[in-house]
Amino acid sequence: VKRSSIVLNVLLQCHKLKVKLEEIHREYQNLMTIRNRYFTLLKHIQVSKEVEVEKVGEEFVVKVSCNKGRDKLISILEAFEELGLNVVRARVNCSHFFTMEAIAVAQDQKTTDINDVTQAILMAIEKQGGEHIKDFRQ
């Protein structure tokens, strides 16, 4: 009697574990479906190119947000270099979209216009690798 009771208890525990495992698997599948829908929605969201440039003292505070793409950061840094700006501090995020906040200072004391910086960055965003940035002060 004791052996059959032990065997029944083991079988019952195995069945409970199997049911619990199936429940966890269903919950996992539901979460994966939600995750996939979320990423599909993210792919369809179009972020407009947004560039904000503000001059605070001698520093330019630059905020950029746009869709992820090839060589965005490199193109923007090249634009800063062409304008004679040194990046003092920057924060970049490329997880779902490209966003950047940077503080840049002019290498020499010549006055660089906010519009020049904005146009240079907008052109850099649209640039597809390898092209050189034109002179924006013309």
N, CA, C and O of each residue as an XYZ file, in Angstrom:
552
protein
N       0.832     -1.190      0.000
C       0.000      0.000      0.000
C       0.875      1.252      0.000
O       0.566      2.220     -0.696
N       1.935      1.245      0.752
C       2.800      2.414      0.821
C       3.479      2.676     -0.513
O       3.615      3.827     -0.928
N       3.911      1.603     -1.194
C       4.582      1.779     -2.480
C       3.638      2.390     -3.505
O       4.010      3.317     -4.224
N       2.426      1.875     -3.571
C       1.476      2.406     -4.543
C       1.100      3.845     -4.204
O       0.873      4.649     -5.108
N       1.032      4.177     -2.941
C       0.736      5.552     -2.517
C       1.870      6.493     -2.936
O       1.614      7.598     -3.413
N       3.106      6.063     -2.760
C       4.258      6.872     -3.150
C       4.272      7.061     -4.664
O       4.524      8.160     -5.159
N       4.006      6.002     -5.379
C       3.986      6.063     -6.841
C       2.881      7.021     -7.309
O       3.108      7.823     -8.215
N       1.717      6.947     -6.716
C       0.615      7.838     -7.074
C       0.969      9.306     -6.784
O       0.677     10.193     -7.587
N       1.599      9.548     -5.633
C       2.015     10.914     -5.295
C       3.035     11.448     -6.302
O       2.967     12.612     -6.697
N       3.974     10.604     -6.713
C       4.980     11.011     -7.704
C       4.299     11.308     -9.037
O       4.606     12.310     -9.683
N       3.386     10.451     -9.445
C       2.657     10.675    -10.698
C       1.832     11.964    -10.638
O       1.780     12.724    -11.605
N       1.194     12.197     -9.502
C       0.408     13.419     -9.328
C       1.302     14.659     -9.410
O       0.942     15.639    -10.062
N       2.450     14.622     -8.761
C       3.394     15.752     -8.809
C       3.901     15.974    -10.232
O       4.031     17.113    -10.680
N       4.188     14.877    -10.940
C       4.640     14.992    -12.337
C       3.559     15.646    -13.198
O       3.856     16.497    -14.036
N       2.322     15.251    -12.990
C       1.219     15.824    -13.750
C       1.074     17.323    -13.444
O       0.889     18.132    -14.354
N       1.158     17.685    -12.159
C       1.065     19.095    -11.765
C       2.193     19.915    -12.396
O       1.973     21.028    -12.872
N       3.398     19.348    -12.392
C       4.529     20.048    -13.002
C       4.337     20.204    -14.510
O       4.671     21.241    -15.083
N       3.799     19.168    -15.140
C       3.551     19.230    -16.583
C       2.529     20.325    -16.896
O       2.720     21.093    -17.839
N       1.455     20.406    -16.122
C       0.429     21.433    -16.323
C       1.025     22.823    -16.095
O       0.751     23.749    -16.859
N       1.824     22.969    -15.064
C       2.463     24.259    -14.769
C       3.414     24.658    -15.896
O       3.450     25.824    -16.290
N       4.172     23.716    -16.411
C       5.090     23.977    -17.514
C       4.330     24.402    -18.773
O       4.769     25.309    -19.481
N       3.208     23.763    -19.056
C       2.387     24.150    -20.205
C       1.845     25.564    -20.027
O       1.788     26.334    -20.986
N       1.451     25.901    -18.817
C       0.951     27.253    -18.517
C       2.051     28.306    -18.731
O       1.808     29.364    -19.312
N       3.234     28.003    -18.261
C       4.373     28.924    -18.444
C       4.699     29.062    -19.928
O       5.011     30.159    -20.392
N       4.630     27.983    -20.661
C       4.903     28.018    -22.108
C       3.868     28.888    -22.834
O       4.235     29.679    -23.702
N       2.577     28.751    -22.490
C       1.534     29.588    -23.097
C       1.773     31.066    -22.779
O       1.653     31.921    -23.657
N       2.107     31.357    -21.541
C       2.370     32.746    -21.143
C       3.575     33.301    -21.902
O       3.558     34.453    -22.335
N       4.605     32.497    -22.062
C       5.790     32.899    -22.822
C       5.416     33.194    -24.280
O       5.860     34.193    -24.847
N       4.605     32.329    -24.880
C       4.174     32.540    -26.268
C       3.378     33.838    -26.403
O       3.550     34.571    -27.376
N       2.507     34.124    -25.432
C       1.736     35.368    -25.458
C       2.656     36.583    -25.359
O       2.466     37.566    -26.075
N       3.641     36.518    -24.482
C       4.591     37.629    -24.342
C       5.415     37.824    -25.613
O       5.685     38.959    -26.006
N       5.811     36.744    -26.250
C       6.565     36.858    -27.500
C       5.702     37.467    -28.607
O       6.201     38.247    -29.418
N       4.428     37.124    -28.648
C       3.521     37.707    -29.638
C       3.388     39.214    -29.411
O       3.440     39.995    -30.361
N       3.217     39.614    -28.166
C       3.124     41.037    -27.829
C       4.414     41.747    -28.204
O       4.380     42.839    -28.772
N       5.543     41.142    -27.892
C       6.846     41.727    -28.225
C       6.989     41.912    -29.730
O       7.426     42.971    -30.180
N       6.629     40.907    -30.510
C       6.731     40.987    -31.967
C       5.821     42.067    -32.537
O       6.205     42.773    -33.470
N       4.627     42.198    -31.987
C       3.714     43.268    -32.432
C       4.311     44.633    -32.114
O       4.232     45.554    -32.928
N       4.896     44.763    -30.957
C       5.520     46.026    -30.548
C       6.636     46.405    -31.515
O       6.699     47.552    -31.958
N       7.517     45.464    -31.851
C       8.617     45.758    -32.768
C       8.104     46.052    -34.177
O       8.679     46.881    -34.883
N       7.038     45.386    -34.588
C       6.441     45.680    -35.890
C       5.917     47.110    -35.910
O       6.119     47.830    -36.889
N       5.255     47.523    -34.852
C       4.765     48.900    -34.763
C       5.920     49.895    -34.777
O       5.838     50.930    -35.438
N       6.989     49.589    -34.058
C       8.151     50.485    -34.040
C       8.753     50.666    -35.430
O       9.198     51.758    -35.783
N       8.766     49.595    -36.213
C       9.318     49.680    -37.563
C       8.487     50.600    -38.446
O       9.020     51.250    -39.345
N       7.181     50.657    -38.194
C       6.304     51.454    -39.038
C       6.220     52.914    -38.597
O       5.732     53.761    -39.346
N       6.682     53.208    -37.408
C       6.671     54.593    -36.947
C       7.807     55.326    -37.632
O       8.957     54.887    -37.587
N       7.491     56.421    -38.253
C       8.512     57.230    -38.904
C       8.797     58.443    -38.020
O       7.896     59.218    -37.702
N      10.034     58.592    -37.639
C      10.434     59.752    -36.857
C      10.914     60.804    -37.837
O      11.791     60.545    -38.661
N      10.341     61.981    -37.748
C      10.797     63.035    -38.641
C      12.171     63.501    -38.189
O      12.541     63.380    -37.021
N      12.913     64.034    -39.143
C      14.232     64.555    -38.799
C      14.025     65.790    -37.956
O      13.346     66.731    -38.368
N      14.597     65.785    -36.805
C      14.463     66.926    -35.925
C      15.843     67.340    -35.443
O      16.586     66.538    -34.877
N      16.167     68.585    -35.670
C      17.442     69.122    -35.236
C      17.168     70.411    -34.495
O      16.551     71.329    -35.036
N      17.626     70.479    -33.258
C      17.509     71.701    -32.467
C      18.911     72.156    -32.105
O      19.703     71.387    -31.561
N      19.210     73.412    -32.411
C      20.513     73.975    -32.063
C      20.255     75.231    -31.254
O      19.447     76.083    -31.626
N      20.955     75.322    -30.148
C      20.796     76.457    -29.248
C      22.193     76.922    -28.858
O      23.080     76.101    -28.626
N      22.391     78.230    -28.786
C      23.699     78.735    -28.392
C      23.611     79.237    -26.962
O      22.810     80.116    -26.643
N      24.443     78.668    -26.110
C      24.496     79.050    -24.706
C      25.922     79.518    -24.431
O      26.835     78.707    -24.279
N      26.097     80.820    -24.371
C      27.444     81.371    -24.211
C      28.251     81.070    -25.459
O      27.852     81.442    -26.562
N      29.373     80.406    -25.298
C      30.217     80.024    -26.434
C      29.908     78.617    -26.942
O      30.485     78.166    -27.931
N      28.995     77.930    -26.261
C      28.696     76.539    -26.590
C      27.436     76.420    -27.444
O      26.496     77.205    -27.313
N      27.444     75.426    -28.313
C      26.257     75.070    -29.074
C      25.685     73.806    -28.464
O      26.389     72.804    -28.337
N      24.421     73.840    -28.085
C      23.739     72.658    -27.574
C      22.918     72.118    -28.743
O      22.010     72.785    -29.239
N      23.249     70.901    -29.174
C      22.650     70.308    -30.366
C      21.867     69.058    -29.965
O      22.383     68.179    -29.274
N      20.614     68.997    -30.413
C      19.775     67.813    -30.179
C      19.284     67.323    -31.536
O      18.718     68.084    -32.320
N      19.512     66.042    -31.796
C      19.148     65.444    -33.075
C      18.337     64.188    -32.815
O      18.679     63.390    -31.942
N      17.256     64.010    -33.576
C      16.529     62.737    -33.543
C      16.043     62.441    -34.952
O      15.545     63.323    -35.651
N      16.195     61.187    -35.358
C      15.781     60.756    -36.691
C      15.748     59.233    -36.727
O      16.082     58.568    -35.747
N      15.345     58.698    -37.864
C      15.361     57.245    -38.020
C      16.792     56.742    -38.000
O      17.722     57.456    -38.374
N      16.958     55.494    -37.555
C      18.278     54.881    -37.572
C      18.730     54.730    -39.005
O      17.918     54.520    -39.906
N      20.012     54.836    -39.209
C      20.534     54.659    -40.544
C      22.035     54.515    -40.508
O      22.669     54.620    -39.458
N      22.578     54.277    -41.660
C      23.998     54.030    -41.794
C      24.794     55.310    -41.618
O      24.456     56.332    -42.216
N      25.836     55.276    -40.818
C      26.828     56.342    -40.681
C      26.266     57.692    -40.241
O      26.859     58.723    -40.560
N      25.161     57.726    -39.532
C      24.599     59.004    -39.074
C      25.574     59.729    -38.153
O      25.847     60.914    -38.342
N      26.097     59.021    -37.159
C      26.986     59.651    -36.190
C      28.245     60.170    -36.868
O      28.680     61.289    -36.597
N      28.825     59.377    -37.735
C      30.052     59.784    -38.426
C      29.792     61.025    -39.269
O      30.597     61.957    -39.260
N      28.683     61.050    -39.995
C      28.350     62.200    -40.830
C      28.164     63.461    -39.996
O      28.616     64.539    -40.384
N      27.500     63.329    -38.851
C      27.280     64.495    -37.988
C      28.603     64.987    -37.419
O      28.843     66.194    -37.369
N      29.461     64.072    -36.990
C      30.769     64.480    -36.455
C      31.622     65.147    -37.532
O      32.355     66.094    -37.247
N      31.527     64.652    -38.770
C      32.235     65.299    -39.874
C      31.706     66.711    -40.107
O      32.474     67.623    -40.414
N      30.395     66.891    -39.961
C      29.797     68.221    -40.119
C      30.324     69.168    -39.045
O      30.638     70.323    -39.332
N      30.422     68.681    -37.810
C      30.998     69.504    -36.732
C      32.423     69.904    -37.089
O      32.812     71.059    -36.920
N      33.191     68.952    -37.578
C      34.581     69.217    -37.923
C      34.678     70.256    -39.040
O      35.507     71.164    -38.970
N      33.844     70.131    -40.061
C      33.841     71.090    -41.172
C      33.514     72.499    -40.692
O      34.038     73.481    -41.218
N      32.645     72.590    -39.691
C      32.260     73.894    -39.158
C      33.271     74.426    -38.146
O      33.139     75.554    -37.673
N      34.262     73.634    -37.819
C      35.260     74.056    -36.835
C      34.753     73.971    -35.406
O      35.122     74.787    -34.562
N      33.907     72.985    -35.134
C      33.357     72.794    -33.790
C      33.965     71.556    -33.145
O      34.084     70.505    -33.775
N      34.344     71.696    -31.887
C      34.822     70.557    -31.097
C      33.688     70.080    -30.201
O      33.046     70.881    -29.522
N      33.446     68.776    -30.202
C      32.410     68.207    -29.343
C      33.005     68.026    -27.953
O      33.973     67.290    -27.763
N      32.407     68.710    -26.991
C      32.879     68.644    -25.612
C      32.224     67.470    -24.888
O      32.868     66.759    -24.116
N      30.945     67.284    -25.150
C      30.194     66.215    -24.485
C      29.110     65.749    -25.447
O      28.525     66.556    -26.170
N      28.845     64.451    -25.454
C      27.792     63.926    -26.327
C      27.168     62.684    -25.718
O      27.812     61.925    -24.993
N      25.906     62.504    -26.033
C      25.184     61.296    -25.630
C      24.419     60.824    -26.860
O      23.647     61.581    -27.448
N      24.635     59.573    -27.243
C      24.032     59.024    -28.453
C      23.285     57.746    -28.097
O      23.757     56.937    -27.298
N      22.116     57.579    -28.699
C      21.332     56.369    -28.508
C      20.842     55.912    -29.874
O      20.278     56.699    -30.634
N      21.054     54.656    -30.179
C      20.612     54.116    -31.472
C      19.788     52.845    -31.296
O      19.768     52.009    -32.200
N      19.113     52.674    -30.173
C      18.395     51.424    -29.995
C      17.230     51.281    -30.968
O      17.177     50.300    -31.709
N      16.305     52.223    -30.988
C      15.184     52.139    -31.923
C      15.252     53.259    -32.956
O      14.901     53.061    -34.119
N      15.696     54.414    -32.535
C      15.877     55.564    -33.392
C      17.244     56.146    -33.084
O      17.854     55.812    -32.068
N      17.718     57.007    -33.951
C      18.983     57.683    -33.683
C      18.665     58.976    -32.947
O      17.931     59.822    -33.459
N      19.214     59.130    -31.753
C      19.094     60.381    -31.017
C      20.464     60.773    -30.503
O      21.277     59.924    -30.137
N      20.705     62.074    -30.481
C      21.997     62.568    -30.022
C      21.803     63.914    -29.353
O      21.065     64.767    -29.846
N      22.467     64.094    -28.235
C      22.558     65.384    -27.578
C      24.040     65.675    -27.444
O      24.798     64.862    -26.916
N      24.450     66.847    -27.927
C      25.872     67.173    -27.891
C      26.076     68.628    -27.523
O      25.230     69.484    -27.780
N      27.213     68.881    -26.919
C      27.661     70.247    -26.646
C      28.946     70.437    -27.425
O      29.900     69.675    -27.268
N      28.964     71.466    -28.273
C      30.128     71.724    -29.118
C      30.584     73.161    -28.929
O      29.781     74.057    -28.665
N      31.892     73.364    -29.071
C      32.493     74.691    -28.917
C      33.316     74.972    -30.165
O      33.974     74.077    -30.694
N      33.278     76.230    -30.640
C      34.057     76.614    -31.818
C      35.545     76.533    -31.508
O      35.981     76.934    -30.428
N      36.339     76.006    -32.470
C      37.786     75.878    -32.284
C      38.444     77.245    -32.191
O      39.315     77.461    -31.349
N      38.034     78.164    -33.048
C      38.550     79.529    -32.949
C      37.381     80.438    -32.589
O      36.246     79.977    -32.472
N      37.645     81.677    -32.419
C      36.617     82.583    -31.911
C      35.702     83.155    -32.989
O      34.897     84.041    -32.706
N      35.815     82.657    -34.227
C      34.907     83.160    -35.258
C      33.481     82.766    -34.911
O      33.236     81.714    -34.321
N      32.566     83.609    -35.278
C      31.176     83.341    -34.925
C      30.561     82.391    -35.949
O      30.571     82.658    -37.151
N      30.041     81.308    -35.462
C      29.328     80.344    -36.292
C      27.850     80.531    -36.004
O      27.438     80.610    -34.847
N      27.075     80.600    -37.036
C      25.642     80.859    -36.922
C      24.886     79.582    -36.576
O      25.265     78.493    -37.008
N      23.823     79.717    -35.802
C      22.979     78.577    -35.432
C      22.392     77.941    -36.684
O      22.298     76.717    -36.772
N      21.997     78.760    -37.647
C      21.421     78.231    -38.887
C      22.436     77.400    -39.664
O      22.081     76.381    -40.256
N      23.715     77.835    -39.666
C      24.757     77.055    -40.338
C      24.884     75.671    -39.718
O      24.980     74.666    -40.423
N      24.883     75.635    -38.395
C      25.020     74.359    -37.685
C      23.807     73.471    -37.984
O      23.956     72.281    -38.259
N      22.615     74.054    -37.927
C      21.392     73.289    -38.189
C      21.399     72.712    -39.597
O      21.115     71.528    -39.782
N      21.719     73.534    -40.589
C      21.743     73.072    -41.976
C      22.803     72.001    -42.192
O      22.571     71.027    -42.909
N      23.966     72.180    -41.571
C      25.039     71.196    -41.715
C      24.612     69.842    -41.168
O      24.894     68.805    -41.769
N      23.938     69.853    -40.039
C      23.509     68.593    -39.428
C      22.399     67.949    -40.251
O      22.400     66.734    -40.445
N      21.455     68.749    -40.735
C      20.392     68.198    -41.576
C      20.972     67.551    -42.830
O      20.533     66.475    -43.236
N      21.950     68.200    -43.438
C      22.576     67.622    -44.623
C      23.368     66.365    -44.269
O      23.401     65.408    -45.042
N      24.005     66.371    -43.097
C      24.770     65.198    -42.666
C      23.854     64.005    -42.426
O      24.230     62.867    -42.705
N      22.661     64.257    -41.916
C      21.706     63.176    -41.670
C      21.296     62.531    -42.988
O      21.158     61.310    -43.069
N      21.103     63.338    -44.006
C      20.660     62.823    -45.296
C      21.799     62.204    -46.098
O      21.569     61.428    -47.025
N      23.020     62.552    -45.735
C      24.190     62.085    -46.468
C      24.316     60.566    -46.357
O      24.129     60.006    -45.277
N      24.625     59.912    -47.445
C      24.823     58.463    -47.435
C      26.302     58.168    -47.550
O      26.824     58.084    -48.661
N      26.990     58.008    -46.437
C      28.397     57.652    -46.340
C      29.304     58.077    -47.476
O      28.880     58.057    -48.632
N      30.515     58.452    -47.195
C      31.541     58.703    -48.170
C      31.522     60.055    -48.844
O      32.571     60.506    -49.305
N      30.371     60.736    -48.928
C      30.336     62.043    -49.564
C      30.915     63.080    -48.617
O      30.842     62.925    -47.398
N      31.484     64.125    -49.172
C      32.029     65.184    -48.336
C      30.986     66.263    -48.131
O      30.162     66.526    -49.008
N      31.028     66.874    -46.983
C      30.086     67.933    -46.642
C      30.510     69.217    -47.343
O      31.688     69.573    -47.354
N      29.536     69.904    -47.926
C      29.820     71.142    -48.626
C      29.993     72.276    -47.633
O      29.615     72.152    -46.468
N      30.557     73.370    -48.087
C      30.714     74.551    -47.236
C      29.345     75.196    -47.069
O      28.716     75.584    -48.054
N      28.883     75.313    -45.834
C      27.539     75.800    -45.561
C      27.483     77.308    -45.412
O      26.394     77.866    -45.278
N      28.603     77.973    -45.429
C      28.615     79.414    -45.210
C      28.468     80.179    -46.522
O      28.528     81.408    -46.510
N      28.280     79.509    -47.634
C      28.165     80.190    -48.924
C      26.829     80.843    -49.079
O      26.560     81.463    -50.109
